[in-house]
Every structure is written in C-alpha cells, then in structure tokens.
Amino acid sequence: MMGGGEIHCSADARRLARRKLPWMIFDYIDGAAGEEHGADLNRAALRDIRLRPRCLVDVSRRDLSAEVFGERQGAPFGVAPMGMCNLSTPGADLMLARLAAKWRVPHCLSTVSSTPMETVIEAAEGHAWFQLYFSGDGAGSMKLARRAQEAGYATLILTVDVPEVGRRPRELRHAFRMPFRIGLKQFVDFALHPEWSLRTLRAGAPTLANFDGVDYAFDRTESRAAADWGWFTNLRDAWPGRLVVKGVLDAEDALRLKNAGADAIQVSSHGSRQLDAAPPPILALRRIRAAVGEGFPLFYDSGLRGGEDVVKAYAAGADFVFFGRVLQFAMAARREAGLNALWGVLLEETSLTLAQVGACSVDALGPDNLA
Ligand SMILES: Cc1cc2nc3c(=O)[nH]c(=O)nc-3n(C[C@H](O)[C@H](O)[C@H](O)COP(=O)(O)O)c2cc1C
C-alpha cells in the first residue's frame, strides 16, 4: 500500500502499532479508565481550543527550544513516564533515553521501568528524571528515591493521581498482568502477532528493573491509598533535588503543593487512565495557572497528539509538555526509526503552528494566542 508504512502524524503511528502489537499490549497502552469518556472529553476539549492565526509577523527565525528549571531544552516537549515501555518493543526504554540525550529533554523514567534507572540515566547522558510512586506505607518509595539520588537523578516526579490503580476495562478483558499469565486467549493473540512475539521472546519478557537491591517488593496493583500531606512533607525533607508533582487537576491542591515546597506541578490526568469523570486536564491547566500565578513552573501532559496541541498547551499556561502513548506507538510501529520519525513530525508540526500564530518560540505563547 503506497505510503501506508510512513508516519506523517501520531495517528499513523497508532494505526501501525495496532497492526503489530498483540491486542493485549495495544489495549494496555491505548486503554483508559471506565467508559473512556474522560479520554474523549479531553481530546474534544483540546480540539475545541482555537488558536488565533496572525499575519504579517516575521516568523522566519523560529526557535523550538524551551526553558525548564533554568536550563535550555533542545525541544519543547519531553517523554512522560510510562511503565513497562519495553512491551511496545524490546529496548524501548533505551530508545527513549537516547532520544532525550540527542534533544536534551527530560526522559521521565517510570518506577516500573523495565530497564534499571542507572542504565537509563547513563544512556540519556543525564537527561533523565525519576518518577516515583508511593505504595504500601511509603517506606519502599523512600528507598527508591535514595537509589535514584545515588544514581545521579536531580529531579524526582512524584505521581499523586494513583491512590488505587484505575480500572481499565480494555486491560482487564485481556487479563493483562505482569508477569504475563499465558492462557489460550493470550497464546492465540501472541501467535497472530509473530513479529512482536519473536522479538520479545528473543529479548526476554520485560521485568520490573528498579527493585533489585532496594529491599522493596513492588506490586503494581498494591494500594497507594495511604499517601497524605504528611508523607509528602517527609519526602520533600528527604529529597534534596527538584521535586515535580504529577497528576494534579485541582487548583486548591496545586496551590497547597506550591506552598508545601513542590518545585513544579505537572497537570495531568494520567492519560485519562485513572478517573473517567475527571475534568479535561487541558481545561484544568488554565484554572491551575490562574491559581499558582505566573512564574511558578507548570508542566502538562495528557491527550497531546500533535504540534498544534503542544502550542495550545503552552498558550493555556504550560511551561513544558510531555508526550506519552504516541511515542510508544511509534516504537511499536517502526522501533527507533519510528520514534525518531514521529519526533521529527511533532517538531515540524509545532514549528509550523508557531508560524501560523505569529510566534517565534514557545516562550512567546500565552492566552493572547487563544481565539
Ligand atoms: C502504558 C502507559 C503506562 C504509564 N505508566 C505510568 C507510570 O508508570 N507512571 C506515571 O506517572 N505515569 C504513567 N503513565 C501516564 C503518563 O505518564 C502520561 O500521564 C500519559 O501517558 C499522558 O497521556 P497521553 O498518553 O495521552 O499523552 C502511563 C501511561 C501509559 C499510556
């Protein structure tokens, strides 16, 4: 099919990934909470935002860099933390790390990555942040934070929107769990997707790589419900580096976090994987920006599918944004070449959108660019 294998937009990456991945893995990555109404609503909210096209502005010299914590990043977006990325294709964690090194952007490594955090920060040439989950009584999480500090991580992202793991029916229908339990249904699924299955078999099924030697047996579905403001204060006191709090949708919480010592807040609905009834995070971003004021670092992820979305998020108050699923789809579709191809597309889309709205950089974007 002519042109059918190329990635011209993130939807192409998703379409190609859907063909290659076992249904169980595709639905694990693509799925969202409940009826997935929240995911649809956020996409609709993003689509409904209209940008103001401007004319006769000299936009011939456009700069796609962005500033995060006083440092220039080589691109206006980074990599959101995603657990068990190597399920999209073996070696995915390291592909993302190399991408981060090349573009000098943060690769947020998940607590439940399938590559050890030490290996990733080395491959990312320091451009890695460590994402932390609270679980159990929080003692194991503290141990993991210490391991991250020893490994050289300067930025920790505490994810606070998973008091319990959300119910994602698409994931549940396939009986997705780690390690896999392979019944007849899964066997057929894997057999019908031989390229993925053979590659994964050869590389070995992904495991959770950050718990060896820290005396902490992490359970993906263990309750994380005991995290509270007191524990947050303990973590703040114990962690000497920058602390980003991810998964905030409420302006009151955002303000309290700012006052409690968070260095930045990441407005996110976890890609709509947690609370189906959550407000569209792109709308929460504007409310939270208004609450915390100008100058406080606000990051954004959830539902971003292209460069126009990037520009919309900056215009709505973000200081930096992160892509999630679409990067996994690009790797599932075409491995590292697919990832680099999609990244190039996202950069080009962002650059062209800047030109259309009469801006030469993401730093120049603000509410004025919204129609
Ligand atoms: C397969 C998958 C696994 C994820 N794992 C984590 C995780 O381990 N930690 C975390 O903070 N967020 C995790 N997230 C949420 C992402 O960091 C991010 O919030 C979300 O993917 C953004 O939405 P988008 O995929 O629509 O861009 C995960 C998301 C996906 C799709």
The ligand as a Gaussian input file, in Angstrom:
#p B3LYP/6-31G(d) Opt

LIG

0 1
 C        1.155000       2.484000      29.031000
 C        1.248000       3.633000      29.994000
 C        1.932000       3.476000      31.176000
 C        2.047000       4.546000      32.065000
 N        2.792000       4.390000      33.207000
 C        2.965000       5.448000      34.031000
 C        3.823000       5.346000      35.155000
 O        4.421000       4.301000      35.409000
 N        3.957000       6.451000      35.933000
 C        3.306000       7.633000      35.681000
 O        3.453000       8.603000      36.430000
 N        2.511000       7.759000      34.603000
 C        2.341000       6.695000      33.776000
 N        1.548000       6.841000      32.661000
 C        0.919000       8.146000      32.371000
 C        1.846000       9.022000      31.515000
 O        2.939000       9.484000      32.252000
 C        1.123000      10.258000      30.993000
 O        0.495000      10.926000      32.061000
 C        0.081000       9.918000      29.918000
 O        0.522000       8.875000      29.093000
 C       -0.169000      11.163000      29.084000
 O       -1.251000      10.976000      28.239000
 P       -1.102000      10.601000      26.672000
 O       -0.604000       9.188000      26.648000
 O       -2.481000      10.754000      26.206000
 O       -0.119000      11.557000      26.078000
 C        1.423000       5.782000      31.778000
 C        0.719000       5.925000      30.571000
 C        0.630000       4.869000      29.681000
 C       -0.109000       5.074000      28.391000

